[in-house]
Amino acid sequence: MIAVFNVDGMFYAIDNECPHSGGPLGEGSLNGRMVSCPWHLWRYDVTSGECHTTPFGHIRSYPTQVSGDEVWVIVQR
């Protein structure tokens, strides 16, 4: 699953699962570019997937594209 965030009109996508305990990041609190995991409050930059709580918590981020009123997430393997 992928979580999509709107930060000042720009859309960003990251893995939805926190690597700490699997918390749903899409249900977390967004403050600027930072989302907090709702389970244990690990913090992630939605623009890059970088974890600001621990250097080992980085998650994958995905490019997005807006087409009309749709937001596309580009997933490459």
mmCIF file of the N, C-alpha and C atoms, coordinates in Angstrom:
data_MODEL
# 
_entry.id   MODEL 
# 
loop_
_atom_site.group_PDB 
_atom_site.id 
_atom_site.type_symbol 
_atom_site.label_atom_id 
_atom_site.label_alt_id 
_atom_site.label_comp_id 
_atom_site.label_asym_id 
_atom_site.label_entity_id 
_atom_site.label_seq_id 
_atom_site.pdbx_PDB_ins_code 
_atom_site.Cartn_x 
_atom_site.Cartn_y 
_atom_site.Cartn_z 
_atom_site.occupancy 
_atom_site.B_iso_or_equiv 
_atom_site.pdbx_formal_charge 
_atom_site.auth_seq_id 
_atom_site.auth_comp_id 
_atom_site.auth_asym_id 
_atom_site.auth_atom_id 
_atom_site.pdbx_PDB_model_num 
ATOM 1   N N  . MET A 1 1  ? 0.839  -1.182 0.000   1.00 0.00 ? 1  MET A N  1 
ATOM 2   C CA . MET A 1 1  ? 0.000  0.000  0.000   1.00 0.00 ? 1  MET A CA 1 
ATOM 3   C C  . MET A 1 1  ? 0.879  1.238  0.000   1.00 0.00 ? 1  MET A C  1 
ATOM 4   N N  . ILE A 1 2  ? 0.346  2.283  -0.586  1.00 0.00 ? 2  ILE A N  1 
ATOM 5   C CA . ILE A 1 2  ? 1.062  3.548  -0.725  1.00 0.00 ? 2  ILE A CA 1 
ATOM 6   C C  . ILE A 1 2  ? 0.197  4.659  -0.134  1.00 0.00 ? 2  ILE A C  1 
ATOM 7   N N  . ALA A 1 3  ? 0.819  5.561  0.606   1.00 0.00 ? 3  ALA A N  1 
ATOM 8   C CA . ALA A 1 3  ? 0.131  6.726  1.162   1.00 0.00 ? 3  ALA A CA 1 
ATOM 9   C C  . ALA A 1 3  ? 0.472  7.947  0.311   1.00 0.00 ? 3  ALA A C  1 
ATOM 10  N N  . VAL A 1 4  ? -0.544 8.752  0.003   1.00 0.00 ? 4  VAL A N  1 
ATOM 11  C CA . VAL A 1 4  ? -0.366 9.955  -0.810  1.00 0.00 ? 4  VAL A CA 1 
ATOM 12  C C  . VAL A 1 4  ? -0.703 11.168 0.048   1.00 0.00 ? 4  VAL A C  1 
ATOM 13  N N  . PHE A 1 5  ? 0.149  12.194 -0.038  1.00 0.00 ? 5  PHE A N  1 
ATOM 14  C CA . PHE A 1 5  ? -0.014 13.398 0.772   1.00 0.00 ? 5  PHE A CA 1 
ATOM 15  C C  . PHE A 1 5  ? -0.007 14.639 -0.110  1.00 0.00 ? 5  PHE A C  1 
ATOM 16  N N  . ASN A 1 6  ? -0.792 15.624 0.261   1.00 0.00 ? 6  ASN A N  1 
ATOM 17  C CA . ASN A 1 6  ? -0.832 16.922 -0.418  1.00 0.00 ? 6  ASN A CA 1 
ATOM 18  C C  . ASN A 1 6  ? -0.151 17.927 0.503   1.00 0.00 ? 6  ASN A C  1 
ATOM 19  N N  . VAL A 1 7  ? 0.975  18.447 0.059   1.00 0.00 ? 7  VAL A N  1 
ATOM 20  C CA . VAL A 1 7  ? 1.710  19.451 0.827   1.00 0.00 ? 7  VAL A CA 1 
ATOM 21  C C  . VAL A 1 7  ? 1.754  20.718 -0.021  1.00 0.00 ? 7  VAL A C  1 
ATOM 22  N N  . ASP A 1 8  ? 0.952  21.705 0.356   1.00 0.00 ? 8  ASP A N  1 
ATOM 23  C CA . ASP A 1 8  ? 0.904  22.985 -0.350  1.00 0.00 ? 8  ASP A CA 1 
ATOM 24  C C  . ASP A 1 8  ? 0.644  22.815 -1.849  1.00 0.00 ? 8  ASP A C  1 
ATOM 25  N N  . GLY A 1 9  ? -0.266 21.882 -2.187  1.00 0.00 ? 9  GLY A N  1 
ATOM 26  C CA . GLY A 1 9  ? -0.647 21.687 -3.580  1.00 0.00 ? 9  GLY A CA 1 
ATOM 27  C C  . GLY A 1 9  ? 0.243  20.737 -4.365  1.00 0.00 ? 9  GLY A C  1 
ATOM 28  N N  . MET A 1 10 ? 1.310  20.239 -3.753  1.00 0.00 ? 10 MET A N  1 
ATOM 29  C CA . MET A 1 10 ? 2.188  19.257 -4.388  1.00 0.00 ? 10 MET A CA 1 
ATOM 30  C C  . MET A 1 10 ? 1.884  17.889 -3.771  1.00 0.00 ? 10 MET A C  1 
ATOM 31  N N  . PHE A 1 11 ? 1.843  16.853 -4.605  1.00 0.00 ? 11 PHE A N  1 
ATOM 32  C CA . PHE A 1 11 ? 1.512  15.523 -4.119  1.00 0.00 ? 11 PHE A CA 1 
ATOM 33  C C  . PHE A 1 11 ? 2.763  14.660 -3.998  1.00 0.00 ? 11 PHE A C  1 
ATOM 34  N N  . TYR A 1 12 ? 2.826  13.916 -2.893  1.00 0.00 ? 12 TYR A N  1 
ATOM 35  C CA . TYR A 1 12 ? 3.950  13.045 -2.593  1.00 0.00 ? 12 TYR A CA 1 
ATOM 36  C C  . TYR A 1 12 ? 3.414  11.686 -2.178  1.00 0.00 ? 12 TYR A C  1 
ATOM 37  N N  . ALA A 1 13 ? 4.160  10.639 -2.498  1.00 0.00 ? 13 ALA A N  1 
ATOM 38  C CA . ALA A 1 13 ? 3.737  9.277  -2.173  1.00 0.00 ? 13 ALA A CA 1 
ATOM 39  C C  . ALA A 1 13 ? 4.886  8.517  -1.518  1.00 0.00 ? 13 ALA A C  1 
ATOM 40  N N  . ILE A 1 14 ? 4.557  7.783  -0.458  1.00 0.00 ? 14 ILE A N  1 
ATOM 41  C CA . ILE A 1 14 ? 5.535  6.959  0.252   1.00 0.00 ? 14 ILE A CA 1 
ATOM 42  C C  . ILE A 1 14 ? 4.872  5.627  0.603   1.00 0.00 ? 14 ILE A C  1 
ATOM 43  N N  . ASP A 1 15 ? 5.700  4.645  0.979   1.00 0.00 ? 15 ASP A N  1 
ATOM 44  C CA . ASP A 1 15 ? 5.139  3.402  1.495   1.00 0.00 ? 15 ASP A CA 1 
ATOM 45  C C  . ASP A 1 15 ? 4.230  3.733  2.672   1.00 0.00 ? 15 ASP A C  1 
ATOM 46  N N  . ASN A 1 16 ? 3.125  3.031  2.779   1.00 0.00 ? 16 ASN A N  1 
ATOM 47  C CA . ASN A 1 16 ? 2.164  3.301  3.840   1.00 0.00 ? 16 ASN A CA 1 
ATOM 48  C C  . ASN A 1 16 ? 2.541  2.639  5.156   1.00 0.00 ? 16 ASN A C  1 
ATOM 49  N N  . GLU A 1 17 ? 3.440  1.667  5.130   1.00 0.00 ? 17 GLU A N  1 
ATOM 50  C CA . GLU A 1 17 ? 3.745  0.895  6.328   1.00 0.00 ? 17 GLU A CA 1 
ATOM 51  C C  . GLU A 1 17 ? 5.023  1.374  7.007   1.00 0.00 ? 17 GLU A C  1 
ATOM 52  N N  . CYS A 1 18 ? 4.905  1.759  8.262   1.00 0.00 ? 18 CYS A N  1 
ATOM 53  C CA . CYS A 1 18 ? 6.066  2.147  9.065   1.00 0.00 ? 18 CYS A CA 1 
ATOM 54  C C  . CYS A 1 18 ? 6.900  0.899  9.351   1.00 0.00 ? 18 CYS A C  1 
ATOM 55  N N  . PRO A 1 19 ? 8.217  0.926  9.100   1.00 0.00 ? 19 PRO A N  1 
ATOM 56  C CA . PRO A 1 19 ? 9.037  -0.258 9.331   1.00 0.00 ? 19 PRO A CA 1 
ATOM 57  C C  . PRO A 1 19 ? 9.206  -0.620 10.807  1.00 0.00 ? 19 PRO A C  1 
ATOM 58  N N  . HIS A 1 20 ? 8.869  0.277  11.705  1.00 0.00 ? 20 HIS A N  1 
ATOM 59  C CA . HIS A 1 20 ? 9.016  0.004  13.134  1.00 0.00 ? 20 HIS A CA 1 
ATOM 60  C C  . HIS A 1 20 ? 8.065  -1.086 13.599  1.00 0.00 ? 20 HIS A C  1 
ATOM 61  N N  . SER A 1 21 ? 6.769  -0.900 13.356  1.00 0.00 ? 21 SER A N  1 
ATOM 62  C CA . SER A 1 21 ? 5.776  -1.887 13.793  1.00 0.00 ? 21 SER A CA 1 
ATOM 63  C C  . SER A 1 21 ? 4.621  -2.030 12.810  1.00 0.00 ? 21 SER A C  1 
ATOM 64  N N  . GLY A 1 22 ? 4.789  -1.500 11.608  1.00 0.00 ? 22 GLY A N  1 
ATOM 65  C CA . GLY A 1 22 ? 3.761  -1.656 10.584  1.00 0.00 ? 22 GLY A CA 1 
ATOM 66  C C  . GLY A 1 22 ? 2.620  -0.671 10.659  1.00 0.00 ? 22 GLY A C  1 
ATOM 67  N N  . GLY A 1 23 ? 2.800  0.411  11.381  1.00 0.00 ? 23 GLY A N  1 
ATOM 68  C CA . GLY A 1 23 ? 1.737  1.411  11.503  1.00 0.00 ? 23 GLY A CA 1 
ATOM 69  C C  . GLY A 1 23 ? 1.377  2.024  10.154  1.00 0.00 ? 23 GLY A C  1 
ATOM 70  N N  . PRO A 1 24 ? 0.097  2.398  9.970   1.00 0.00 ? 24 PRO A N  1 
ATOM 71  C CA . PRO A 1 24 ? -0.370 2.975  8.704   1.00 0.00 ? 24 PRO A CA 1 
ATOM 72  C C  . PRO A 1 24 ? -0.047 4.465  8.607   1.00 0.00 ? 24 PRO A C  1 
ATOM 73  N N  . LEU A 1 25 ? 0.994  4.805  7.870   1.00 0.00 ? 25 LEU A N  1 
ATOM 74  C CA . LEU A 1 25 ? 1.437  6.200  7.793   1.00 0.00 ? 25 LEU A CA 1 
ATOM 75  C C  . LEU A 1 25 ? 0.381  7.118  7.194   1.00 0.00 ? 25 LEU A C  1 
ATOM 76  N N  . GLY A 1 26 ? -0.463 6.591  6.310   1.00 0.00 ? 26 GLY A N  1 
ATOM 77  C CA . GLY A 1 26 ? -1.528 7.402  5.726   1.00 0.00 ? 26 GLY A CA 1 
ATOM 78  C C  . GLY A 1 26 ? -2.549 7.879  6.737   1.00 0.00 ? 26 GLY A C  1 
ATOM 79  N N  . GLU A 1 27 ? -2.552 7.280  7.918   1.00 0.00 ? 27 GLU A N  1 
ATOM 80  C CA . GLU A 1 27 ? -3.457 7.691  8.990   1.00 0.00 ? 27 GLU A CA 1 
ATOM 81  C C  . GLU A 1 27 ? -2.756 8.574  10.013  1.00 0.00 ? 27 GLU A C  1 
ATOM 82  N N  . GLY A 1 28 ? -1.488 8.886  9.763   1.00 0.00 ? 28 GLY A N  1 
ATOM 83  C CA . GLY A 1 28 ? -0.711 9.696  10.696  1.00 0.00 ? 28 GLY A CA 1 
ATOM 84  C C  . GLY A 1 28 ? -0.995 11.177 10.551  1.00 0.00 ? 28 GLY A C  1 
ATOM 85  N N  . SER A 1 29 ? -0.448 11.955 11.450  1.00 0.00 ? 29 SER A N  1 
ATOM 86  C CA . SER A 1 29 ? -0.597 13.416 11.438  1.00 0.00 ? 29 SER A CA 1 
ATOM 87  C C  . SER A 1 29 ? 0.456  14.031 10.533  1.00 0.00 ? 29 SER A C  1 
ATOM 88  N N  . LEU A 1 30 ? 0.013  14.902 9.633   1.00 0.00 ? 30 LEU A N  1 
ATOM 89  C CA . LEU A 1 30 ? 0.919  15.591 8.715   1.00 0.00 ? 30 LEU A CA 1 
ATOM 90  C C  . LEU A 1 30 ? 1.147  17.007 9.222   1.00 0.00 ? 30 LEU A C  1 
ATOM 91  N N  . ASN A 1 31 ? 2.422  17.361 9.374   1.00 0.00 ? 31 ASN A N  1 
ATOM 92  C CA . ASN A 1 31 ? 2.798  18.705 9.809   1.00 0.00 ? 31 ASN A CA 1 
ATOM 93  C C  . ASN A 1 31 ? 3.858  19.197 8.841   1.00 0.00 ? 31 ASN A C  1 
ATOM 94  N N  . GLY A 1 32 ? 3.458  20.036 7.888   1.00 0.00 ? 32 GLY A N  1 
ATOM 95  C CA . GLY A 1 32 ? 4.380  20.456 6.836   1.00 0.00 ? 32 GLY A CA 1 
ATOM 96  C C  . GLY A 1 32 ? 4.706  19.266 5.963   1.00 0.00 ? 32 GLY A C  1 
ATOM 97  N N  . ARG A 1 33 ? 5.991  18.944 5.838   1.00 0.00 ? 33 ARG A N  1 
ATOM 98  C CA . ARG A 1 33 ? 6.434  17.788 5.047   1.00 0.00 ? 33 ARG A CA 1 
ATOM 99  C C  . ARG A 1 33 ? 6.560  16.519 5.885   1.00 0.00 ? 33 ARG A C  1 
ATOM 100 N N  . MET A 1 34 ? 6.324  16.606 7.187   1.00 0.00 ? 34 MET A N  1 
ATOM 101 C CA . MET A 1 34 ? 6.560  15.485 8.089   1.00 0.00 ? 34 MET A CA 1 
ATOM 102 C C  . MET A 1 34 ? 5.256  14.801 8.492   1.00 0.00 ? 34 MET A C  1 
ATOM 103 N N  . VAL A 1 35 ? 5.247  13.464 8.350   1.00 0.00 ? 35 VAL A N  1 
ATOM 104 C CA . VAL A 1 35 ? 4.117  12.675 8.828   1.00 0.00 ? 35 VAL A CA 1 
ATOM 105 C C  . VAL A 1 35 ? 4.608  11.848 10.007  1.00 0.00 ? 35 VAL A C  1 
ATOM 106 N N  . SER A 1 36 ? 3.765  11.733 11.026  1.00 0.00 ? 36 SER A N  1 
ATOM 107 C CA . SER A 1 36 ? 4.088  10.931 12.201  1.00 0.00 ? 36 SER A CA 1 
ATOM 108 C C  . SER A 1 36 ? 3.269  9.653  12.175  1.00 0.00 ? 36 SER A C  1 
ATOM 109 N N  . CYS A 1 37 ? 3.922  8.529  12.392  1.00 0.00 ? 37 CYS A N  1 
ATOM 110 C CA . CYS A 1 37 ? 3.225  7.254  12.472  1.00 0.00 ? 37 CYS A CA 1 
ATOM 111 C C  . CYS A 1 37 ? 2.222  7.330  13.626  1.00 0.00 ? 37 CYS A C  1 
ATOM 112 N N  . PRO A 1 38 ? 0.979  6.917  13.399  1.00 0.00 ? 38 PRO A N  1 
ATOM 113 C CA . PRO A 1 38 ? -0.029 7.027  14.462  1.00 0.00 ? 38 PRO A CA 1 
ATOM 114 C C  . PRO A 1 38 ? 0.202  6.047  15.621  1.00 0.00 ? 38 PRO A C  1 
ATOM 115 N N  . TRP A 1 39 ? 1.040  5.048  15.446  1.00 0.00 ? 39 TRP A N  1 
ATOM 116 C CA . TRP A 1 39 ? 1.244  4.068  16.507  1.00 0.00 ? 39 TRP A CA 1 
ATOM 117 C C  . TRP A 1 39 ? 2.349  4.436  17.484  1.00 0.00 ? 39 TRP A C  1 
ATOM 118 N N  . HIS A 1 40 ? 3.515  4.872  16.988  1.00 0.00 ? 40 HIS A N  1 
ATOM 119 C CA . HIS A 1 40 ? 4.639  5.150  17.881  1.00 0.00 ? 40 HIS A CA 1 
ATOM 120 C C  . HIS A 1 40 ? 5.352  6.459  17.558  1.00 0.00 ? 40 HIS A C  1 
ATOM 121 N N  . LEU A 1 41 ? 4.737  7.259  16.687  1.00 0.00 ? 41 LEU A N  1 
ATOM 122 C CA . LEU A 1 41 ? 5.181  8.627  16.396  1.00 0.00 ? 41 LEU A CA 1 
ATOM 123 C C  . LEU A 1 41 ? 6.526  8.744  15.687  1.00 0.00 ? 41 LEU A C  1 
ATOM 124 N N  . TRP A 1 42 ? 6.988  7.675  15.006  1.00 0.00 ? 42 TRP A N  1 
ATOM 125 C CA . TRP A 1 42 ? 8.170  7.837  14.158  1.00 0.00 ? 42 TRP A CA 1 
ATOM 126 C C  . TRP A 1 42 ? 7.817  8.852  13.079  1.00 0.00 ? 42 TRP A C  1 
ATOM 127 N N  . ARG A 1 43 ? 8.764  9.731  12.730  1.00 0.00 ? 43 ARG A N  1 
ATOM 128 C CA . ARG A 1 43 ? 8.500  10.825 11.797  1.00 0.00 ? 43 ARG A CA 1 
ATOM 129 C C  . ARG A 1 43 ? 9.221  10.612 10.471  1.00 0.00 ? 43 ARG A C  1 
ATOM 130 N N  . TYR A 1 44 ? 8.477  10.874 9.365   1.00 0.00 ? 44 TYR A N  1 
ATOM 131 C CA . TYR A 1 44 ? 9.003  10.685 8.010   1.00 0.00 ? 44 TYR A CA 1 
ATOM 132 C C  . TYR A 1 44 ? 8.768  11.929 7.171   1.00 0.00 ? 44 TYR A C  1 
ATOM 133 N N  . ASP A 1 45 ? 9.750  12.244 6.345   1.00 0.00 ? 45 ASP A N  1 
ATOM 134 C CA . ASP A 1 45 ? 9.619  13.312 5.359   1.00 0.00 ? 45 ASP A CA 1 
ATOM 135 C C  . ASP A 1 45 ? 8.889  12.713 4.158   1.00 0.00 ? 45 ASP A C  1 
ATOM 136 N N  . VAL A 1 46 ? 7.685  13.218 3.854   1.00 0.00 ? 46 VAL A N  1 
ATOM 137 C CA . VAL A 1 46 ? 6.889  12.633 2.768   1.00 0.00 ? 46 VAL A CA 1 
ATOM 138 C C  . VAL A 1 46 ? 7.487  12.928 1.397   1.00 0.00 ? 46 VAL A C  1 
ATOM 139 N N  . THR A 1 47 ? 8.404  13.886 1.308   1.00 0.00 ? 47 THR A N  1 
ATOM 140 C CA . THR A 1 47 ? 9.015  14.203 0.012   1.00 0.00 ? 47 THR A CA 1 
ATOM 141 C C  . THR A 1 47 ? 10.129 13.235 -0.362  1.00 0.00 ? 47 THR A C  1 
ATOM 142 N N  . SER A 1 48 ? 10.677 12.528 0.637   1.00 0.00 ? 48 SER A N  1 
ATOM 143 C CA . SER A 1 48 ? 11.830 11.654 0.375   1.00 0.00 ? 48 SER A CA 1 
ATOM 144 C C  . SER A 1 48 ? 11.729 10.266 1.005   1.00 0.00 ? 48 SER A C  1 
ATOM 145 N N  . GLY A 1 49 ? 10.861 10.104 1.988   1.00 0.00 ? 49 GLY A N  1 
ATOM 146 C CA . GLY A 1 49 ? 10.789 8.851  2.735   1.00 0.00 ? 49 GLY A CA 1 
ATOM 147 C C  . GLY A 1 49 ? 11.807 8.750  3.852   1.00 0.00 ? 49 GLY A C  1 
ATOM 148 N N  . GLU A 1 50 ? 12.605 9.802  4.043   1.00 0.00 ? 50 GLU A N  1 
ATOM 149 C CA . GLU A 1 50 ? 13.632 9.797  5.081   1.00 0.00 ? 50 GLU A CA 1 
ATOM 150 C C  . GLU A 1 50 ? 12.986 9.806  6.466   1.00 0.00 ? 50 GLU A C  1 
ATOM 151 N N  . CYS A 1 51 ? 13.489 8.929  7.325   1.00 0.00 ? 51 CYS A N  1 
ATOM 152 C CA . CYS A 1 51 ? 13.006 8.861  8.701   1.00 0.00 ? 51 CYS A CA 1 
ATOM 153 C C  . CYS A 1 51 ? 13.816 9.832  9.555   1.00 0.00 ? 51 CYS A C  1 
ATOM 154 N N  . HIS A 1 52 ? 13.137 10.668 10.316  1.00 0.00 ? 52 HIS A N  1 
ATOM 155 C CA . HIS A 1 52 ? 13.817 11.634 11.186  1.00 0.00 ? 52 HIS A CA 1 
ATOM 156 C C  . HIS A 1 52 ? 13.893 11.138 12.622  1.00 0.00 ? 52 HIS A C  1 
ATOM 157 N N  . THR A 1 53 ? 13.432 9.903  12.858  1.00 0.00 ? 53 THR A N  1 
ATOM 158 C CA . THR A 1 53 ? 13.479 9.324  14.193  1.00 0.00 ? 53 THR A CA 1 
ATOM 159 C C  . THR A 1 53 ? 14.706 8.448  14.374  1.00 0.00 ? 53 THR A C  1 
ATOM 160 N N  . THR A 1 54 ? 15.056 7.709  13.326  1.00 0.00 ? 54 THR A N  1 
ATOM 161 C CA . THR A 1 54 ? 16.209 6.812  13.371  1.00 0.00 ? 54 THR A CA 1 
ATOM 162 C C  . THR A 1 54 ? 16.818 6.725  11.973  1.00 0.00 ? 54 THR A C  1 
ATOM 163 N N  . PRO A 1 55 ? 18.118 6.573  11.865  1.00 0.00 ? 55 PRO A N  1 
ATOM 164 C CA . PRO A 1 55 ? 18.733 6.479  10.531  1.00 0.00 ? 55 PRO A CA 1 
ATOM 165 C C  . PRO A 1 55 ? 18.423 5.166  9.817   1.00 0.00 ? 55 PRO A C  1 
ATOM 166 N N  . PHE A 1 56 ? 17.787 4.230  10.487  1.00 0.00 ? 56 PHE A N  1 
ATOM 167 C CA . PHE A 1 56 ? 17.502 2.926  9.894   1.00 0.00 ? 56 PHE A CA 1 
ATOM 168 C C  . PHE A 1 56 ? 16.051 2.781  9.450   1.00 0.00 ? 56 PHE A C  1 
ATOM 169 N N  . GLY A 1 57 ? 15.265 3.838  9.491   1.00 0.00 ? 57 GLY A N  1 
ATOM 170 C CA . GLY A 1 57 ? 13.837 3.733  9.212   1.00 0.00 ? 57 GLY A CA 1 
ATOM 171 C C  . GLY A 1 57 ? 13.405 4.245  7.859   1.00 0.00 ? 57 GLY A C  1 
ATOM 172 N N  . HIS A 1 58 ? 14.349 4.537  6.957   1.00 0.00 ? 58 HIS A N  1 
ATOM 173 C CA . HIS A 1 58 ? 13.998 5.100  5.652   1.00 0.00 ? 58 HIS A CA 1 
ATOM 174 C C  . HIS A 1 58 ? 12.992 4.208  4.930   1.00 0.00 ? 58 HIS A C  1 
ATOM 175 N N  . ILE A 1 59 ? 12.012 4.813  4.272   1.00 0.00 ? 59 ILE A N  1 
ATOM 176 C CA . ILE A 1 59 ? 11.032 4.084  3.480   1.00 0.00 ? 59 ILE A CA 1 
ATOM 177 C C  . ILE A 1 59 ? 11.059 4.589  2.048   1.00 0.00 ? 59 ILE A C  1 
ATOM 178 N N  . ARG A 1 60 ? 10.467 3.829  1.164   1.00 0.00 ? 60 ARG A N  1 
ATOM 179 C CA . ARG A 1 60 ? 10.490 4.166  -0.259  1.00 0.00 ? 60 ARG A CA 1 
ATOM 180 C C  . ARG A 1 60 ? 9.520  5.316  -0.552  1.00 0.00 ? 60 ARG A C  1 
ATOM 181 N N  . SER A 1 61 ? 9.974  6.225  -1.398  1.00 0.00 ? 61 SER A N  1 
ATOM 182 C CA . SER A 1 61 ? 9.107  7.290  -1.904  1.00 0.00 ? 61 SER A CA 1 
ATOM 183 C C  . SER A 1 61 ? 8.901  7.051  -3.400  1.00 0.00 ? 61 SER A C  1 
ATOM 184 N N  . TYR A 1 62 ? 7.806  7.586  -3.930  1.00 0.00 ? 62 TYR A N  1 
ATOM 185 C CA . TYR A 1 62 ? 7.431  7.359  -5.326  1.00 0.00 ? 62 TYR A CA 1 
ATOM 186 C C  . TYR A 1 62 ? 7.134  8.693  -5.999  1.00 0.00 ? 62 TYR A C  1 
ATOM 187 N N  . PRO A 1 63 ? 7.535  8.862  -7.257  1.00 0.00 ? 63 PRO A N  1 
ATOM 188 C CA . PRO A 1 63 ? 7.162  10.084 -7.974  1.00 0.00 ? 63 PRO A CA 1 
ATOM 189 C C  . PRO A 1 63 ? 5.659  10.081 -8.254  1.00 0.00 ? 63 PRO A C  1 
ATOM 190 N N  . THR A 1 64 ? 5.106  11.265 -8.335  1.00 0.00 ? 64 THR A N  1 
ATOM 191 C CA . THR A 1 64 ? 3.685  11.424 -8.643  1.00 0.00 ? 64 THR A CA 1 
ATOM 192 C C  . THR A 1 64 ? 3.526  12.313 -9.867  1.00 0.00 ? 64 THR A C  1 
ATOM 193 N N  . GLN A 1 65 ? 2.364  12.209 -10.479 1.00 0.00 ? 65 GLN A N  1 
ATOM 194 C CA . GLN A 1 65 ? 2.043  13.049 -11.632 1.00 0.00 ? 65 GLN A CA 1 
ATOM 195 C C  . GLN A 1 65 ? 0.566  13.392 -11.541 1.00 0.00 ? 65 GLN A C  1 
ATOM 196 N N  . VAL A 1 66 ? 0.241  14.651 -11.741 1.00 0.00 ? 66 VAL A N  1 
ATOM 197 C CA . VAL A 1 66 ? -1.145 15.096 -11.719 1.00 0.00 ? 66 VAL A CA 1 
ATOM 198 C C  . VAL A 1 66 ? -1.636 15.216 -13.157 1.00 0.00 ? 66 VAL A C  1 
ATOM 199 N N  . SER A 1 67 ? -2.787 14.596 -13.429 1.00 0.00 ? 67 SER A N  1 
ATOM 200 C CA . SER A 1 67 ? -3.406 14.649 -14.747 1.00 0.00 ? 67 SER A CA 1 
ATOM 201 C C  . SER A 1 67 ? -4.875 15.022 -14.550 1.00 0.00 ? 67 SER A C  1 
ATOM 202 N N  . GLY A 1 68 ? -5.187 16.279 -14.827 1.00 0.00 ? 68 GLY A N  1 
ATOM 203 C CA . GLY A 1 68 ? -6.549 16.760 -14.553 1.00 0.00 ? 68 GLY A CA 1 
ATOM 204 C C  . GLY A 1 68 ? -6.801 16.749 -13.057 1.00 0.00 ? 68 GLY A C  1 
ATOM 205 N N  . ASP A 1 69 ? -7.835 16.022 -12.633 1.00 0.00 ? 69 ASP A N  1 
ATOM 206 C CA . ASP A 1 69 ? -8.117 15.939 -11.196 1.00 0.00 ? 69 ASP A CA 1 
ATOM 207 C C  . ASP A 1 69 ? -7.698 14.588 -10.611 1.00 0.00 ? 69 ASP A C  1 
ATOM 208 N N  . GLU A 1 70 ? -6.805 13.871 -11.305 1.00 0.00 ? 70 GLU A N  1 
ATOM 209 C CA . GLU A 1 70 ? -6.292 12.589 -10.829 1.00 0.00 ? 70 GLU A CA 1 
ATOM 210 C C  . GLU A 1 70 ? -4.818 12.717 -10.456 1.00 0.00 ? 70 GLU A C  1 
ATOM 211 N N  . VAL A 1 71 ? -4.448 11.994 -9.422  1.00 0.00 ? 71 VAL A N  1 
ATOM 212 C CA . VAL A 1 71 ? -3.050 11.917 -9.007  1.00 0.00 ? 71 VAL A CA 1 
ATOM 213 C C  . VAL A 1 71 ? -2.568 10.509 -9.305  1.00 0.00 ? 71 VAL A C  1 
ATOM 214 N N  . TRP A 1 72 ? -1.513 10.403 -10.113 1.00 0.00 ? 72 TRP A N  1 
ATOM 215 C CA . TRP A 1 72 ? -0.928 9.117  -10.472 1.00 0.00 ? 72 TRP A CA 1 
ATOM 216 C C  . TRP A 1 72 ? 0.353  8.919  -9.683  1.00 0.00 ? 72 TRP A C  1 
ATOM 217 N N  . VAL A 1 73 ? 0.521  7.719  -9.155  1.00 0.00 ? 73 VAL A N  1 
ATOM 218 C CA . VAL A 1 73 ? 1.747  7.342  -8.463  1.00 0.00 ? 73 VAL A CA 1 
ATOM 219 C C  . VAL A 1 73 ? 2.511  6.421  -9.413  1.00 0.00 ? 73 VAL A C  1 
ATOM 220 N N  . ILE A 1 74 ? 3.779  6.751  -9.647  1.00 0.00 ? 74 ILE A N  1 
ATOM 221 C CA . ILE A 1 74 ? 4.603  5.988  -10.576 1.00 0.00 ? 74 ILE A CA 1 
ATOM 222 C C  . ILE A 1 74 ? 5.403  4.962  -9.788  1.00 0.00 ? 74 ILE A C  1 
ATOM 223 N N  . VAL A 1 75 ? 5.057  3.693  -9.980  1.00 0.00 ? 75 VAL A N  1 
ATOM 224 C CA . VAL A 1 75 ? 5.698  2.602  -9.241  1.00 0.00 ? 75 VAL A CA 1 
ATOM 225 C C  . VAL A 1 75 ? 6.586  1.847  -10.224 1.00 0.00 ? 75 VAL A C  1 
ATOM 226 N N  . GLN A 1 76 ? 7.879  1.862  -9.967  1.00 0.00 ? 76 GLN A N  1 
ATOM 227 C CA . GLN A 1 76 ? 8.833  1.135  -10.802 1.00 0.00 ? 76 GLN A CA 1 
ATOM 228 C C  . GLN A 1 76 ? 9.496  0.068  -9.953  1.00 0.00 ? 76 GLN A C  1 
ATOM 229 N N  . ARG A 1 77 ? 9.641  -1.072 -10.501 1.00 0.00 ? 77 ARG A N  1 
ATOM 230 C CA . ARG A 1 77 ? 10.267 -2.174 -9.738  1.00 0.00 ? 77 ARG A CA 1 
ATOM 231 C C  . ARG A 1 77 ? 11.738 -2.191 -9.938  1.00 0.00 ? 77 ARG A C  1 
# 
